[in-house]
Amino acid sequence: MSQRTQMDYDIIKNLNSLLKPENESDSDDELPSSGQSRIGPGHLGPSRKKNVDVKPFKENENNSKDIWDDREVDEMRYEEYNDHRKVPEYDIKYSQSVSPEDIYLQMGCKTPLSSSCENMIVTVNMMGESRDRIDLNIQPAQIDVRSPMYRLCLPLPHEVDENTGSAKWDEEKSTLVITLRIVRELDFINF
């Protein structure tokens, strides 16, 4: 063995003895007999204190013992839980406006993905209802459809413009078709 190889071997052997004591085995399942536990992911970061001070319940500004503030409770959701009407079947689909440039010349940046869609179409099946008995309320994050037989409070997957859109009633199928314009920032993904 050359002198350089012997020196490298000694350095590696000394490094190994520093990192792993001789009485420790190679098996990860066995703990050392000295009572020490192995160092693991739980040993990273600052140590946690065993005695944690628990702060007493702090009353809100109104000096009441209410847990929730009025502004934290969504009234529509509360009404939905107390409503005993049926939840109708619904379906959400997406559509996009495509021009001949997009189809034939492929000059547009649109893809078949839903991220390139401009409209969200919500179809609500309401068998046994008529158009004049349905009430529709559209908000940016949810829609609320009510009738004497059905109630649907649906959180939307994307924010919509509540002022642009349309709703059509299909008398033959007893379905309400709601077309909503999706509000998105224009970036390199959403067109």
DRENZASE-880546 format. One line per 10 residues: number of its first residue (from 1); for each residue x, y, z of N, C-alpha, C, O. Coordinates in nm, 2 decimals. Example, Ala and Ser with C-alpha at 12.3 -4.5 7.8 and 13.67 -1.06 7.14 Angstrom:
1 = 1.32 -0.57 0.78 1.23 -0.45 0.78 1.32 -0.33 0.78 1.42 -0.33 0.85  1.28 -0.22 0.71 1.37 -0.11 0.71 1.29 0.00 0.79 1.34 0.11 0.80 .
//
This chain:
1 = 0.08 -0.12 0.00 0.00 0.00 0.00 0.09 0.12 0.00 0.19 0.13 0.07  0.05 0.22 -0.08 0.13 0.34 -0.08 0.10 0.43 0.04 0.00 0.41 0.12  0.19 0.53 0.07 0.17 0.61 0.18 0.04 0.69 0.18 -0.03 0.71 0.28  0.00 0.74 0.06 -0.12 0.82 0.05 -0.24 0.73 0.07 -0.33 0.78 0.14  -0.24 0.61 0.02 -0.36 0.52 0.04 -0.37 0.49 0.19 -0.48 0.49 0.24  -0.26 0.47 0.26 -0.26 0.44 0.40 -0.31 0.55 0.48 -0.39 0.54 0.58  -0.28 0.68 0.44 -0.32 0.80 0.51 -0.47 0.82 0.49 -0.54 0.85 0.58  -0.52 0.79 0.37 -0.66 0.80 0.34 -0.74 0.70 0.42 -0.85 0.73 0.48  -0.69 0.58 0.43 -0.75 0.47 0.51 -0.76 0.51 0.66 -0.86 0.49 0.72  -0.65 0.57 0.71 -0.65 0.61 0.85 -0.75 0.72 0.88 -0.82 0.72 0.98 .
11 = -0.76 0.81 0.79 -0.86 0.92 0.80 -1.00 0.87 0.80 -1.08 0.91 0.89  -1.03 0.78 0.71 -1.17 0.73 0.71 -1.20 0.64 0.83 -1.31 0.65 0.88  -1.10 0.57 0.88 -1.12 0.49 1.00 -1.14 0.58 1.12 -1.23 0.55 1.20  -1.07 0.68 1.13 -1.09 0.78 1.25 -1.22 0.85 1.24 -1.29 0.87 1.34  -1.26 0.88 1.12 -1.39 0.95 1.10 -1.50 0.85 1.13 -1.60 0.89 1.19  -1.49 0.72 1.10 -1.59 0.62 1.13 -1.60 0.60 1.28 -1.71 0.59 1.33  -1.49 0.60 1.35 -1.49 0.59 1.50 -1.56 0.71 1.57 -1.62 0.69 1.67  -1.54 0.83 1.51 -1.61 0.94 1.56 -1.76 0.94 1.55 -1.84 0.97 1.64  -1.80 0.89 1.43 -1.94 0.89 1.40 -2.02 0.78 1.46 -2.14 0.79 1.49  -1.95 0.66 1.48 -2.01 0.55 1.53 -1.93 0.48 1.64 -1.82 0.44 1.62 .
21 = -1.98 0.49 1.76 -1.90 0.42 1.87 -1.89 0.27 1.85 -1.97 0.21 1.78  -1.78 0.21 1.91 -1.75 0.07 1.88 -1.86 -0.02 1.94 -1.88 -0.13 1.89  -1.92 0.02 2.05 -2.02 -0.07 2.12 -2.15 -0.07 2.05 -2.24 -0.15 2.09  -2.17 0.01 1.94 -2.30 0.02 1.87 -2.30 -0.08 1.75 -2.19 -0.09 1.68  -2.41 -0.15 1.73 -2.41 -0.25 1.62 -2.46 -0.18 1.49 -2.50 -0.07 1.49  -2.45 -0.25 1.38 -2.49 -0.20 1.25 -2.64 -0.20 1.23 -2.69 -0.14 1.14  -2.71 -0.28 1.31 -2.85 -0.30 1.29 -2.92 -0.17 1.35 -2.90 -0.12 1.45  -3.02 -0.12 1.27 -3.10 0.00 1.31 -3.21 -0.04 1.41 -3.26 0.05 1.47  -3.24 -0.17 1.42 -3.34 -0.21 1.51 -3.30 -0.22 1.65 -3.38 -0.20 1.74  -3.17 -0.24 1.68 -3.12 -0.25 1.81 -3.08 -0.11 1.87 -3.02 -0.03 1.80 .
31 = -3.12 -0.09 2.00 -3.08 0.03 2.06 -2.96 0.00 2.15 -2.94 -0.11 2.19  -2.87 0.10 2.17 -2.75 0.08 2.25 -2.79 0.04 2.40 -2.90 0.09 2.45  -2.71 -0.04 2.46 -2.75 -0.09 2.60 -2.72 0.02 2.70 -2.76 0.00 2.82  -2.65 0.13 2.67 -2.62 0.23 2.76 -2.74 0.32 2.80 -2.73 0.41 2.88  -2.86 0.30 2.74 -2.98 0.38 2.77 -2.99 0.50 2.68 -3.10 0.57 2.68  -2.90 0.52 2.59 -2.91 0.63 2.50 -2.99 0.59 2.38 -2.98 0.48 2.34  -3.07 0.68 2.34 -3.15 0.65 2.22 -3.08 0.71 2.10 -3.00 0.80 2.11  -3.11 0.66 1.98 -3.05 0.71 1.86 -3.10 0.85 1.83 -3.21 0.89 1.87  -3.03 0.93 1.76 -3.07 1.06 1.72 -3.16 1.04 1.59 -3.12 0.97 1.50  -3.27 1.11 1.59 -3.36 1.10 1.48 -3.42 1.23 1.44 -3.37 1.34 1.49 .
41 = -3.52 1.24 1.36 -3.58 1.36 1.31 -3.64 1.45 1.42 -3.64 1.57 1.41  -3.68 1.38 1.53 -3.74 1.46 1.64 -3.64 1.54 1.72 -3.67 1.62 1.80  -3.51 1.51 1.70 -3.40 1.58 1.77 -3.36 1.71 1.70 -3.28 1.79 1.75  -3.42 1.74 1.58 -3.38 1.86 1.51 -3.46 1.98 1.56 -3.57 1.96 1.61  -3.40 2.09 1.55 -3.47 2.22 1.60 -3.46 2.24 1.75 -3.39 2.16 1.82  -3.52 2.34 1.80 -3.51 2.37 1.94 -3.58 2.27 2.02 -3.68 2.21 1.97  -3.54 2.25 2.14 -3.60 2.15 2.23 -3.73 2.21 2.28 -3.74 2.33 2.30  -3.83 2.12 2.30 -3.96 2.16 2.35 -3.96 2.15 2.50 -3.90 2.06 2.56  -4.03 2.24 2.56 -4.05 2.25 2.70 -4.15 2.14 2.74 -4.26 2.13 2.67  -4.13 2.08 2.85 -4.23 1.98 2.90 -4.35 2.05 2.96 -4.46 2.00 2.94 .
51 = -4.32 2.15 3.04 -4.43 2.22 3.11 -4.48 2.34 3.02 -4.41 2.44 3.01  -4.60 2.32 2.97 -4.65 2.43 2.88 -4.76 2.50 2.96 -4.85 2.44 3.01  -4.75 2.63 2.97 -4.85 2.71 3.04 -4.97 2.72 2.95 -4.97 2.76 2.83  -5.09 2.69 3.01 -5.21 2.69 2.94 -5.28 2.83 2.98 -5.30 2.85 3.10  -5.31 2.91 2.88 -5.37 3.04 2.91 -5.52 3.02 2.93 -5.58 2.94 2.86  -5.58 3.09 3.02 -5.72 3.08 3.04 -5.80 3.14 2.92 -5.74 3.22 2.84  -5.93 3.10 2.91 -6.01 3.15 2.80 -6.02 3.30 2.81 -6.06 3.35 2.91  -6.00 3.36 2.69 -6.00 3.51 2.69 -6.13 3.54 2.62 -6.17 3.50 2.51  -6.21 3.63 2.69 -6.34 3.67 2.64 -6.32 3.76 2.53 -6.22 3.84 2.52  -6.42 3.77 2.44 -6.41 3.86 2.32 -6.44 4.00 2.36 -6.47 4.03 2.48 .
61 = -6.44 4.09 2.27 -6.45 4.24 2.30 -6.59 4.27 2.35 -6.60 4.37 2.43  -6.69 4.19 2.33 -6.83 4.22 2.37 -6.85 4.17 2.51 -6.96 4.19 2.56  -6.75 4.12 2.58 -6.76 4.07 2.72 -6.86 3.96 2.73 -6.92 3.94 2.83  -6.88 3.88 2.62 -6.97 3.77 2.63 -6.89 3.64 2.63 -6.77 3.65 2.60  -6.95 3.53 2.66 -6.87 3.41 2.66 -6.90 3.32 2.53 -6.88 3.20 2.54  -6.94 3.39 2.43 -6.96 3.32 2.30 -6.82 3.28 2.24 -6.72 3.35 2.25  -6.83 3.16 2.19 -6.70 3.10 2.12 -6.68 3.17 1.99 -6.57 3.20 1.95  -6.79 3.19 1.91 -6.78 3.24 1.78 -6.82 3.39 1.77 -6.92 3.42 1.85  -6.76 3.46 1.69 -6.81 3.60 1.66 -6.91 3.59 1.56 -6.91 3.50 1.48  -7.00 3.69 1.55 -7.11 3.69 1.45 -7.05 3.70 1.31 -7.10 3.64 1.21 .
71 = -6.94 3.77 1.29 -6.88 3.78 1.16 -6.81 3.65 1.11 -6.78 3.64 1.00  -6.79 3.56 1.21 -6.72 3.43 1.17 -6.82 3.32 1.12 -6.78 3.22 1.07  -6.95 3.35 1.15 -7.05 3.25 1.11 -7.11 3.28 0.98 -7.16 3.39 0.96  -7.11 3.19 0.89 -7.17 3.20 0.76 -7.31 3.17 0.77 -7.35 3.05 0.79  -7.40 3.27 0.75 -7.54 3.24 0.77 -7.60 3.15 0.67 -7.69 3.07 0.71  -7.55 3.15 0.55 -7.60 3.06 0.45 -7.58 2.91 0.49 -7.66 2.83 0.47  -7.46 2.88 0.54 -7.42 2.75 0.58 -7.51 2.70 0.69 -7.55 2.59 0.70  -7.54 2.79 0.79 -7.62 2.76 0.90 -7.76 2.72 0.85 -7.82 2.63 0.90  -7.82 2.80 0.76 -7.95 2.77 0.71 -7.95 2.64 0.64 -8.05 2.56 0.64  -7.84 2.60 0.57 -7.83 2.48 0.49 -7.84 2.36 0.58 -7.91 2.26 0.55 .
81 = -7.78 2.36 0.70 -7.79 2.25 0.79 -7.93 2.23 0.85 -7.97 2.12 0.88  -8.00 2.34 0.87 -8.14 2.33 0.93 -8.24 2.30 0.82 -8.36 2.29 0.85  -8.21 2.30 0.69 -8.30 2.28 0.59 -8.32 2.13 0.56 -8.23 2.05 0.55  -8.45 2.09 0.55 -8.48 1.95 0.53 -8.52 1.92 0.39 -8.57 1.81 0.36  -8.50 2.01 0.30 -8.53 1.98 0.16 -8.42 1.90 0.09 -8.31 1.89 0.15  -8.46 1.83 -0.02 -8.36 1.74 -0.08 -8.25 1.83 -0.15 -8.28 1.94 -0.20  -8.13 1.77 -0.16 -8.03 1.83 -0.24 -8.03 1.77 -0.38 -8.02 1.65 -0.39  -8.06 1.85 -0.48 -8.07 1.80 -0.61 -7.94 1.75 -0.67 -7.83 1.79 -0.62  -7.95 1.66 -0.77 -7.83 1.62 -0.84 -7.78 1.74 -0.93 -7.86 1.81 -0.99  -7.65 1.75 -0.93 -7.59 1.86 -1.01 -7.46 1.81 -1.08 -7.40 1.71 -1.04 .
91 = -7.42 1.89 -1.18 -7.30 1.86 -1.25 -7.23 1.99 -1.29 -7.30 2.08 -1.33  -7.10 1.99 -1.28 -7.02 2.11 -1.32 -6.93 2.07 -1.44 -6.86 1.97 -1.44  -6.95 2.15 -1.54 -6.86 2.14 -1.66 -6.80 2.27 -1.70 -6.84 2.37 -1.65  -6.70 2.27 -1.78 -6.63 2.39 -1.82 -6.64 2.40 -1.98 -6.65 2.30 -2.05  -6.64 2.53 -2.02 -6.64 2.55 -2.16 -6.55 2.67 -2.19 -6.52 2.75 -2.10  -6.50 2.68 -2.32 -6.41 2.78 -2.36 -6.46 2.84 -2.49 -6.51 2.77 -2.57  -6.42 2.96 -2.51 -6.45 3.02 -2.64 -6.34 3.00 -2.73 -6.22 3.04 -2.71  -6.36 2.93 -2.85 -6.26 2.89 -2.94 -6.28 2.96 -3.07 -6.40 2.96 -3.12  -6.18 3.01 -3.13 -6.19 3.08 -3.26 -6.12 3.00 -3.37 -6.05 2.90 -3.33  -6.14 3.03 -3.50 -6.07 2.96 -3.60 -5.92 2.96 -3.59 -5.85 2.87 -3.63 .
101 = -5.87 3.07 -3.53 -5.73 3.08 -3.51 -5.68 2.97 -3.42 -5.57 2.92 -3.44  -5.76 2.94 -3.32 -5.72 2.84 -3.22 -5.72 2.70 -3.28 -5.64 2.62 -3.26  -5.82 2.68 -3.37 -5.84 2.54 -3.42 -5.75 2.51 -3.54 -5.68 2.42 -3.54  -5.76 2.60 -3.64 -5.69 2.57 -3.77 -5.54 2.62 -3.77 -5.45 2.55 -3.81  -5.52 2.74 -3.72 -5.39 2.80 -3.73 -5.30 2.77 -3.60 -5.18 2.79 -3.60  -5.37 2.73 -3.49 -5.31 2.71 -3.36 -5.22 2.82 -3.32 -5.11 2.81 -3.27  -5.28 2.94 -3.34 -5.21 3.06 -3.30 -5.24 3.10 -3.16 -5.16 3.17 -3.10  -5.35 3.06 -3.11 -5.39 3.09 -2.97 -5.31 3.00 -2.87 -5.25 2.90 -2.91  -5.31 3.04 -2.75 -5.24 2.97 -2.65 -5.33 2.88 -2.56 -5.29 2.83 -2.46  -5.45 2.85 -2.62 -5.54 2.77 -2.54 -5.51 2.62 -2.55 -5.46 2.57 -2.65 .
111 = -5.54 2.55 -2.44 -5.52 2.41 -2.43 -5.65 2.34 -2.40 -5.75 2.41 -2.36  -5.67 2.21 -2.41 -5.79 2.15 -2.37 -5.81 2.14 -2.22 -5.92 2.09 -2.18  -5.72 2.19 -2.14 -5.73 2.19 -2.00 -5.84 2.28 -1.95 -5.87 2.38 -2.01  -5.89 2.26 -1.83 -5.99 2.35 -1.77 -5.93 2.48 -1.73 -6.00 2.58 -1.71  -5.80 2.49 -1.72 -5.73 2.62 -1.69 -5.75 2.72 -1.80 -5.73 2.84 -1.78  -5.78 2.67 -1.92 -5.80 2.76 -2.04 -5.95 2.79 -2.06 -5.98 2.86 -2.16  -6.03 2.75 -1.97 -6.18 2.77 -1.99 -6.22 2.90 -1.93 -6.17 2.94 -1.83  -6.32 2.96 -2.00 -6.37 3.09 -1.95 -6.50 3.08 -1.87 -6.53 3.16 -1.79  -6.58 2.97 -1.90 -6.71 2.95 -1.84 -6.72 2.82 -1.76 -6.65 2.72 -1.79  -6.80 2.83 -1.66 -6.84 2.71 -1.58 -6.99 2.69 -1.60 -7.07 2.79 -1.58 .
121 = -7.03 2.57 -1.63 -7.17 2.54 -1.65 -7.21 2.44 -1.54 -7.16 2.33 -1.53  -7.31 2.49 -1.47 -7.36 2.41 -1.36 -7.50 2.37 -1.40 -7.59 2.45 -1.43  -7.53 2.23 -1.41 -7.66 2.18 -1.44 -7.72 2.12 -1.32 -7.66 2.03 -1.26  -7.84 2.17 -1.28 -7.91 2.12 -1.16 -8.04 2.05 -1.20 -8.12 2.11 -1.27  -8.05 1.92 -1.17 -8.17 1.84 -1.20 -8.27 1.86 -1.09 -8.24 1.82 -0.98  -8.39 1.91 -1.13 -8.49 1.94 -1.03 -8.62 1.88 -1.08 -8.71 1.96 -1.12  -8.64 1.75 -1.07 -8.76 1.68 -1.12 -8.88 1.72 -1.04 -8.87 1.73 -0.91  -8.99 1.76 -1.11 -9.11 1.79 -1.04 -9.12 1.94 -1.01 -9.22 1.98 -0.94  -9.03 2.02 -1.04 -9.04 2.16 -1.02 -9.07 2.24 -1.15 -9.05 2.19 -1.26  -9.11 2.36 -1.13 -9.14 2.45 -1.25 -9.05 2.57 -1.23 -9.00 2.60 -1.12 .
131 = -9.04 2.64 -1.34 -8.95 2.76 -1.35 -8.99 2.87 -1.25 -8.90 2.93 -1.19  -9.11 2.89 -1.23 -9.16 3.01 -1.15 -9.14 2.98 -1.00 -9.16 3.07 -0.92  -9.11 2.86 -0.96 -9.10 2.83 -0.82 -8.95 2.82 -0.77 -8.92 2.78 -0.66  -8.86 2.85 -0.86 -8.72 2.84 -0.84 -8.66 2.98 -0.81 -8.68 3.07 -0.88  -8.58 2.99 -0.70 -8.51 3.11 -0.67 -8.36 3.08 -0.68 -8.31 2.98 -0.62  -8.28 3.17 -0.75 -8.14 3.15 -0.77 -8.07 3.27 -0.72 -8.10 3.38 -0.76  -7.96 3.24 -0.64 -7.88 3.35 -0.59 -7.73 3.31 -0.62 -7.69 3.21 -0.58  -7.67 3.40 -0.69 -7.53 3.38 -0.73 -7.44 3.47 -0.66 -7.46 3.59 -0.66  -7.33 3.42 -0.60 -7.23 3.50 -0.53 -7.10 3.46 -0.59 -7.09 3.35 -0.66  -6.99 3.53 -0.57 -6.86 3.50 -0.63 -6.81 3.36 -0.60 -6.74 3.30 -0.68 .
141 = -6.84 3.31 -0.48 -6.78 3.18 -0.43 -6.88 3.07 -0.42 -6.84 2.96 -0.40  -7.01 3.10 -0.44 -7.11 2.99 -0.43 -7.24 3.03 -0.50 -7.26 3.15 -0.53  -7.32 2.93 -0.52 -7.46 2.95 -0.58 -7.55 2.89 -0.48 -7.52 2.79 -0.41  -7.67 2.95 -0.47 -7.78 2.90 -0.39 -7.91 2.89 -0.47 -7.96 2.99 -0.52  -7.95 2.76 -0.49 -8.07 2.73 -0.56 -8.18 2.68 -0.47 -8.15 2.58 -0.39  -8.30 2.75 -0.46 -8.40 2.71 -0.37 -8.53 2.69 -0.45 -8.56 2.76 -0.54  -8.61 2.59 -0.40 -8.74 2.57 -0.45 -8.82 2.50 -0.33 -8.76 2.46 -0.23  -8.95 2.48 -0.34 -9.02 2.42 -0.23 -8.97 2.27 -0.21 -8.98 2.23 -0.09  -8.92 2.20 -0.31 -8.88 2.07 -0.29 -8.73 2.05 -0.27 -8.68 1.96 -0.21  -8.65 2.14 -0.33 -8.50 2.13 -0.34 -8.43 2.25 -0.28 -8.48 2.36 -0.28 .
151 = -8.31 2.22 -0.23 -8.22 2.33 -0.19 -8.07 2.29 -0.22 -8.03 2.18 -0.17  -8.00 2.37 -0.29 -7.86 2.35 -0.32 -7.78 2.47 -0.29 -7.80 2.58 -0.35  -7.69 2.46 -0.19 -7.60 2.56 -0.16 -7.46 2.51 -0.19 -7.40 2.43 -0.12  -7.41 2.55 -0.31 -7.29 2.49 -0.37 -7.17 2.58 -0.37 -7.18 2.69 -0.44  -7.07 2.55 -0.29 -6.94 2.63 -0.31 -6.88 2.60 -0.44 -6.86 2.48 -0.48  -6.84 2.70 -0.51 -6.78 2.69 -0.64 -6.63 2.67 -0.64 -6.56 2.72 -0.55  -6.58 2.59 -0.73 -6.43 2.56 -0.73 -6.35 2.68 -0.78 -6.23 2.68 -0.76  -6.42 2.77 -0.85 -6.35 2.89 -0.90 -6.44 3.01 -0.87 -6.56 3.00 -0.87  -6.37 3.13 -0.85 -6.45 3.25 -0.83 -6.51 3.29 -0.96 -6.45 3.28 -1.07  -6.64 3.33 -0.96 -6.71 3.37 -1.08 -6.76 3.52 -1.07 -6.77 3.57 -0.96 .
161 = -6.80 3.57 -1.18 -6.85 3.71 -1.18 -7.00 3.69 -1.17 -7.07 3.64 -1.26  -7.06 3.74 -1.06 -7.20 3.72 -1.04 -7.29 3.81 -1.13 -7.41 3.78 -1.14  -7.23 3.91 -1.19 -7.31 4.00 -1.28 -7.32 3.95 -1.42 -7.41 3.99 -1.50  -7.23 3.87 -1.47 -7.23 3.82 -1.61 -7.26 3.67 -1.60 -7.19 3.60 -1.52  -7.35 3.62 -1.67 -7.38 3.48 -1.67 -7.53 3.47 -1.72 -7.60 3.57 -1.74  -7.57 3.35 -1.72 -7.71 3.32 -1.76 -7.76 3.20 -1.70 -7.69 3.11 -1.66  -7.89 3.19 -1.68 -7.96 3.07 -1.63 -8.08 3.04 -1.72 -8.16 3.13 -1.75  -8.09 2.91 -1.77 -8.19 2.87 -1.85 -8.26 2.75 -1.79 -8.20 2.66 -1.74  -8.39 2.74 -1.81 -8.47 2.63 -1.76 -8.51 2.54 -1.87 -8.57 2.59 -1.97  -8.48 2.41 -1.86 -8.52 2.32 -1.97 -8.64 2.25 -1.91 -8.63 2.16 -1.82 .
171 = -8.76 2.28 -1.97 -8.89 2.23 -1.92 -8.90 2.07 -1.94 -8.95 2.01 -1.86  -8.85 2.02 -2.05 -8.86 1.88 -2.08 -8.78 1.79 -1.98 -8.83 1.69 -1.94  -8.66 1.84 -1.95 -8.57 1.76 -1.86 -8.58 1.80 -1.71 -8.52 1.74 -1.62  -8.65 1.91 -1.69 -8.66 1.97 -1.55 -8.52 2.00 -1.49 -8.49 1.96 -1.38  -8.44 2.07 -1.57 -8.31 2.10 -1.53 -8.28 2.25 -1.54 -8.34 2.32 -1.63  -8.21 2.31 -1.45 -8.17 2.44 -1.46 -8.02 2.45 -1.50 -7.93 2.38 -1.44  -7.99 2.52 -1.61 -7.86 2.53 -1.66 -7.80 2.67 -1.64 -7.85 2.76 -1.69  -7.70 2.68 -1.55 -7.64 2.80 -1.51 -7.51 2.82 -1.57 -7.42 2.73 -1.55  -7.49 2.92 -1.65 -7.36 2.95 -1.72 -7.29 3.07 -1.65 -7.35 3.17 -1.65  -7.18 3.05 -1.59 -7.11 3.15 -1.51 -6.97 3.18 -1.57 -6.90 3.09 -1.62 .
181 = -6.94 3.31 -1.57 -6.81 3.35 -1.62 -6.70 3.34 -1.51 -6.72 3.40 -1.40  -6.59 3.26 -1.53 -6.49 3.24 -1.43 -6.40 3.37 -1.43 -6.36 3.42 -1.53  -6.37 3.41 -1.31 -6.28 3.53 -1.29 -6.14 3.47 -1.25 -6.12 3.41 -1.15  -6.05 3.50 -1.34 -5.91 3.46 -1.32 -5.81 3.57 -1.36 -5.85 3.65 -1.45  -5.70 3.57 -1.30 -5.59 3.66 -1.35 -5.54 3.60 -1.47 -5.52 3.48 -1.49  -5.50 3.69 -1.57 -5.44 3.64 -1.69 -5.29 3.62 -1.67 -5.22 3.71 -1.63  -5.25 3.50 -1.69 -5.11 3.47 -1.68 -5.07 3.37 -1.79 -5.15 3.35 -1.88  -4.96 3.31 -1.78 -4.91 3.22 -1.89 -4.99 3.09 -1.89 -4.98 3.01 -1.98  -5.07 3.06 -1.78 -5.15 2.93 -1.78 -5.29 2.96 -1.81 -5.35 2.89 -1.89  -5.35 3.06 -1.75 -5.49 3.09 -1.78 -5.51 3.20 -1.89 -5.45 3.31 -1.88 .
191 = -5.58 3.16 -1.99 -5.60 3.25 -2.10 -5.74 3.29 -2.12 -5.77 3.37 -2.21 .
//
